[in-house]
Amino acid sequence: MFVLFEEDGAFRAGTVLADNDSSLQIENTHGKRVKVKRANVLLEFREPQPADLLTRAGAAVGDFDADFLWEVCGDEEFVFSDFAADYYGHAPDPAEAAAMLFSLHAAPMWFHRKGKGRYRKAPEEILRAAKAGIEKKRQQAEAIERMHADLVAGRLPAEFEGMVSQLLYRPDRNRAEVKALEAACVDTGLSAARLLLKCDALSSSHDFHYNRFLFEQFPKGTDFPPFAPPVPPIDLPRAEVAAFSIDDAATTEIDDAFSVTPKPEGGWKIGIHIAAPALGFARGSSLDAIARRRLSTVYMPGNKITMLPEEAVSVFTLSAGDARPAVSLYLDVRADLTITAHESRIEFVPLAANLRHHDIEPVFNETTLAEGGPDFPWKKELTLLWELASVLEAGRGKPSAHASQVDYNFAVDWARNTPDGPGFIAINSRLRGSPMDKLVAELMILANSTWGRLLDKAGVPGLYRVQGGGKARMATIAAPHEGLGVDCYAWSSSPLRRYVDLVNQWQIVAVLNGGAPAFEPKSIDLMTAMRDFEQTYAEYSEFQRRMERYWCVRWLRQNDVRTAKAIVLRDNLVRLADIPLIFKVSSLPPQLPGATVSLAITGSDLIDVDVDARYLATLAEPDPEAREEAKY
C-alpha cells in the first residue's frame, strides 16, 4: 500500500513497510525510510506508484483556475477529497485527489488552510486586497525594470525627479527607485553617485558633495522662513570717530571696525567697534529662531550660507558711508602705548571706510613697516594699531599667529566652466602673522577677554572659550584660555556670523544698560545653545575642510598637473607644496618628516576626493624649520 503524507511542510509519497496503528514505517520515493504519524497521512492508495502520483498530480496543478475554484467551492470549510469529487463529478482517483490538494495548497491567497487536508475559501474583501497587492507588486516590478533600463542607458527615470538627494544620501531600500538604482549600479559597475552623474541628475561632482551637506544640515533648503524685520534703535548717541573695517573682498557680514582719535593732552582714544544686531531683535524673536537654528554662517570656497538673512545683515553690517549701531570698547592709550583705562559704550558709529586685504597688504606689510613704504589713506592709524597690537601680544606672552603657518585663499569663478563642471578655481597662499593679521587678532582678543571679564564681574552668564591642558572647549563660566594667555575669553566680536557671539552681545548690552539679561544664571537654554553650537560649528568646519580638499583636486585637474612637489608629513602621508592637499603615496620610500619629494600625479577622483601619485625623487632633506612646519 502507498500513502500521500505531509512532512516538514511538503507533500511526499511512499510505500508502507509497517503499520503500527499510530504511526507508519514508510520508504519514500528516494529510498529513505521514515517514520510518519498516521495523523499526517492525507491519502492511501494502491496505484499508481508513489513517484508517478507526485508527477501526475504536480503536472495537473496548472489545469486548475484558482478563481473558478474559489467561486464554486461554497462558504463552508471542506476536505480536499470531497471538493475533488464535486469538481470531477465522480469519486476522484488518487492522482486527481492529489492534484486538487496540491492546487488548493498552492493558492493560499484564495484558500485558507484550516487543518490536515481541510480548507476554506478566503473572504471576498481579503481576496480582493491580496489581488490588489499582487497587482501592485507586478506593476512595481515592471517599473523597476523600466527604471533600471533607463539608468543603464544613461537616462534619468522620471520617477527620480525631486528625490535624487534621498537616493544618494539616505536610500530606503524598500523603494522601487532604490532597487532599480542598486541593480543598475551592479550592471554598470558604477557607484550610485557616478551613475547619477552620468545620467545628468547632478550638474557636477561639486553638487554631489554640496547637496549632501544641504541634505544633512538644511533638509528644508537654505531659504529663510518669514521673519519680522529688525528694528534698530534710533536714540543712541553718535560717536565722534571715523571708523574703518579690515576684511577680505568677499566679506559682507562686517562685524568689526576700529577708530583712532588723538587726545588733546597726548595719546589716543582707540575704539574697537562691533556690529550690534542684539539691539535690533531680542531673544525669542523670529530672527533669533533663525540664528538659533543655523548657529553660524557656513563657509566654503566660492559660496557661503549666512546665519542671518541679508535683510537683517544689511541693517547692521558696518558698511562705509553710514552710521551703524555698535557696541564699542574704547581704550585710553598713552604715547608709550600704555593702556590706562577702557570703557564700553552702546552707540551709533560712523563708518568712513571698508579696507580690503588685497588693497592694503601690498602697502602695509613687514617690509613697508621696516622701510617706511608709500603713503596711503589710513597708514598712520594702521601703523599705530599694529604697534599697539605688538605690545598686547608681548603682554600676553603668546603669538597671535605662527608666522611659519600658511593660509590659503580659494576663489571660484562660477562664470567659467571646466570639463569637471562650472567653476574655475584659483588658490593663493599667504603667510600668517602679517601686520594686518596681528592687528585684527590682538584687538579682537582684547575685546573678547575684556567683555568676558565684564560679564563675569556682573554675575551674568556668557559663553566662553576655555583652554587648559591643550584641550579647548566651551563653558558658561569664565575660565582661562591658556593658548591665548588670557584669564577669560568670550566670543563677542562676530555677532552677525556666530550665534555664540550674538548671545554674548545680548548679555553685554544688558550689563551696560542695567537691564535683565537674556539668559539668567544656570539657564538650561544657554547650556543647550552652547552644546548645539559646538557640535554644529564642528560640522560646518569639517564641511569647509572637505570642500577645500575637493577644490584642491579640481585645481590639479584644471591645471593638468602631472608632477608636483610635496612635503612629507609622516610615513607615506604628504602635503603638496603649492596647495593644502594631503594624501597618501603608497610608493613613497622612508623619508624624514619635512623632506621635499617629487611626485607623479597619476590619477584623481572627484567623488572620493582623492589623488593617486607615484614617488619620483627626493628633492631636499628637511631642515628644523621645515620639520616644525610638517608637524603642523
C-alpha positions, 0 to 999 in steps of 0.5 A: 500500500502507498500513502500521500503524507505531509512532512516538514511542510511538503507533500511526499509519497511512499510505500508502507513497510509497517503499520503500527496503528499510530504511526507508519514505517514508510520508504519514500520515493528516494529510498529513505525510510521514515517514520510518519504519524498516521495523523499526517497521512492525507491519502492511501492508495494502491496505484499508481506508484508513489513517484508517478502520483507526485508527477501526475498530480504536480503536472495537473496543478496548472489545469486548475483556475484558482478563481473558478475554484474559489467561486464554486467551492461554497462558504463552508470549510471542506476536505480536499477529497470531497471538493475533488469529487464535486469538481470531477463529478465522480469519486476522484482517483488518487492522482486527481485527489492529489492534484486538487490538494496540491492546487488548493495548497498552492493558492493560499491567497484564495484558500485558507488552510484550516487543518490536515487536508481541510480548507476554506475559501478566503473572504471576498474583501481579503481576496480582493486586497491580496489581488490588489497587492499582487497587482501592485507588486507586478506593476512595481516590478515592471517599473523597476525594470523600466527604471533600471533600463533607463539608468543603464542607458544613461537616462534619468527615470522620471520617477527620480525627479525631486528625490535624487538627494534621498537616493544618494544620501539616505536610500530606503531600500524598500523603494522601487527607485532604490532597487532599480538604482542598486541593480543598475549600479551592479550592471554598470559597475558604477557607484550610485553617485557616478551613475547619477552623474552620468545620467545628468541628475547632478550638474557636477561632482561639486553638487554631489558633495554640496547637496549632501551637506544641504541634505544633512544640515538644511533638509528644508533648503537654505531659504529663510522662513518669514521673519519680522524685520529688525528694528534698530534703535534710533536714540543712541548717541553718535560717536565722534570717530571715523571708523574703518573695517579690515576684511577680505573682498568677499566679506559682507557680514562686517562685524568689526571696525576700529577708530583712532582719535588723538587726545588733546593732552597726548595719546589716543582714544582707540575704539574697537567697534562691533556690529550690534544686531542684539539691539535690533531683535531680542531673544525669542524673536523670529530672527533669533529662531533663525540664528538659533537654528543655523548657529553660524554662517557656513563657509566654503570656497566660492559660496557661503550660507549666512546665519542671518538673512541679508535683510537683517545683515544689511541693517547692521553690517558696518558698511562705509558711508553710514552710521551703524549701531555698535557696541564699542570698547574704547581704550585710553592709550598713552604715547608709550602705548600704555593702556590706562583705562577702557570703557564700553559704550552702546552707540551709533558709529560712523563708518568712513571706510571698508579696507580690503586685504588685497588693497592694503597688504601690498602697502602695509606689510613687514617690509613697508613697516621696516622701510617706511613704504608709500603713503596711503589713506589710513597708514598712520592709524594702521601703523599705530594699531599694529604697534599697539597690537605688538605690545598686547601680544608681548603682554600676553606672552603668546603669538597671535599667529605662527608666522611659519603657518600658511593660509590659503585663499580659494576663489571660484569663478562660477562664470567659467566652466571646466570639463569637471563642471562650472567653476574655475578655481584659483588658490593663493597662499599667504603667510600668517602673522602679517601686520594686518593679521596681528592687528585684527587678532590682538584687538579682537582678543582684547575685546573678547577677554575684556567683555568676558571679564565684564560679564563675569564681574556682573554675575551674568552668564556668557559663553566662553572659550576655555583652554587648559591642558591643550584641550579647548572647549566651551563653558558658561563660566569664565575660565582661562584660555591658556593658548591665548594667555588670557584669564577669560575669553568670550566670543563677542566680536562676530555677532552677525556670523556666530550665534555664540557671539550674538548671545554674548552681545545680548548679555553685554548690552544688558550689563551696560544698560542695567537691564535683565539679561537674556539668559539668567544664571544656570539657564538650561537654554544657554547650556543647550545653545552652547552644546548645539553650537559646538557640535554644529560649528564642528560640522560646518568646519569639517564641511569647509575642510572637505570642500577645500580638499575637493577644490584642491583636486579640481585645481590639479585637474584644471591645471593638468598637473602631472608632477608636483612637489610635496612635503612629507608629513609622516610615513607615506602621508604628504602635503603638496607644496603649492596647495593644502592637499594631503594624501597618501603615496603608497610608493613613497620610500622612508623619508624624514618628516619635512623632506621635499619629494617629487611626485607623479600625479597619476590619477584623481577622483572627484567623488572620493576626493582623492589623488593617486601619485607615484614617488619620483625623487627626493628633492631636499632633506628637511631642515628644523624649520621645515620639520616644525612646519610638517608637524603642523 
